[in-house]
Amino acid sequence: MKAAIHKVEALEEGHFLRVEWEDGSESCYPCVWLRDNCQCPHCFLSSAGARKLLFKDLDVNIVVKEVALADRSKISITWPDEHASEYEAEWLKKRCFSEEARAEMRGDLFLPEHQYWGSDLQLPQMPFEAVMYDDESAYKWLCTLKKMGIVLLTGAATRQGELVKLGHRIGFLRLTFYGPTWQVQDKAGANNVAYTTGKLCFHTDYPVLQHPPGVQFLHCIKQTAAGGESEVVDGFHVCNKLQKQNPQAHQILSSTAVDYTDVGVDYCEFAVQCKQRIIDLDSRGQAVRINYNNATRDTVFDIAAEKVRPFYAALKEFDDLLNSAEHKFTYKLKPGDILTFDNWRVLHGRQSYEAGPAVTRHLEGAYADWDVVMSRLRLLRKRLLNK
């Protein structure tokens, strides 16, 4: 049902505009925001969806001179300098400043809903070919990935290069110091603990980067007969558990800057250093990113000596929760499987396997940024649902 305006009037000496809608609801708009967002060709470049109005030319104390309701689908404003602006009802309704409207917009733009899971995870699965060539399947994949944090794609060819195709499907992959894609297998003189046959503890990849990759892809090309099972855990679910169980430990991990380091040679020579909090929180106190990789946690620890042991105690409690049977899910990838997961939320690990004279286990890995993934999701949604 299209938005329709019943009445419009200026309030507070012209600093606000109140809109009464046909459905009985009301919206209040600051006039400085309305002037800032004038949609006329002088102020807005519609072909780029970008503002042309320079901020230095905006009067933050501006008031309306005249306001008119030409019809029920549009309002017209004349400003003190005689500049004229028009605003469509649908456009205004969508940008209402009420808490309910803002929450709806957040949900529409960012899909913040999470479905938490533990060892009872019913791992979402979809055919790789369907995701590659059917928009509805690709849209479902990305929506599920955002909500659950993990989706298994099945039936990919057992050769290198399938992740490059998947990267093109969403836009492009994230280049890192280990290359556009990287090969997880037992290597002599390994420059990463993943390139051994040993057990990998739960971790997120690349907290040593200022902006760690948001999404990770792991394509199973060859799988060992014994061992090598993949383990995953919902880090956000565990953060919530820790906050209830031990608020002080949660506070320590969400406020202490931990040093990470990664030095070596791969795609190019690198010497990376970074400080990250194990748990990153948003303004509402909700976890938005986990930064935890025990292998690359530096020996340097830039905090006061008396705070070290309490930090270790807090991290130990968090790690114990990650590894509890209640929370972790174990799955053995088969050749042709591609595990896609939220690297900011889902921690992953691997059980050890036997070393041999030949390569017995081979995964190809790649990253993508959430910005790229969400961009493709929104484009697919617009194409399919016209939203």
NORKA-V497913 format. One record per residue. D_LAST is the distance of its C-alpha to the last C-alpha in whole Angstrom. Layout:
d_last
D_LAST
D_LAST
This chain:
d_last
14
14
15
19
22
25
27
27
30
31
33
35
37
33
32
29
27
26
24
25
22
23
22
24
23
23
22
24
24
26
27
28
24
23
26
25
21
22
20
23
24
27
25
22
21
18
19
18
16
19
22
25
27
30
30
34
33
31
33
32
34
33
33
32
35
33
30
29
27
27
25
22
19
21
23
26
28
31
32
36
36
35
32
29
25
23
19
17
16
13
13
16
15
12
15
17
20
21
21
19
16
16
16
13
12
14
12
9
10
13
13
17
18
21
23
26
29
33
35
34
31
29
28
25
26
24
26
26
26
22
21
22
21
19
15
14
17
16
13
15
18
16
14
18
19
18
19
22
23
24
24
27
26
29
31
31
34
37
37
36
33
30
29
29
27
24
24
23
20
19
20
24
26
28
31
34
37
38
36
33
33
36
39
40
43
47
48
51
51
48
46
43
44
42
44
46
47
47
45
42
41
38
36
33
33
34
35
37
34
33
29
30
27
24
24
27
28
31
32
36
38
41
42
45
47
48
46
43
40
37
36
33
33
30
31
29
30
34
33
32
36
38
37
38
41
42
40
43
42
38
39
41
39
36
38
41
40
41
43
41
43
43
45
46
45
43
40
42
45
43
44
41
42
39
39
36
36
36
33
31
29
27
28
27
30
27
28
26
28
31
34
36
38
42
43
42
43
46
49
49
48
47
48
51
54
54
50
50
51
49
46
47
48
44
43
45
44
40
41
43
40
38
41
41
41
39
36
36
35
37
36
38
36
37
37
34
32
29
29
25
25
24
27
27
27
29
32
34
38
40
43
46
48
51
52
53
55
51
48
47
43
41
37
35
33
30
28
24
23
20
18
18
17
14
13
13
11
8
9
10
6
5
8
8
5
4
0
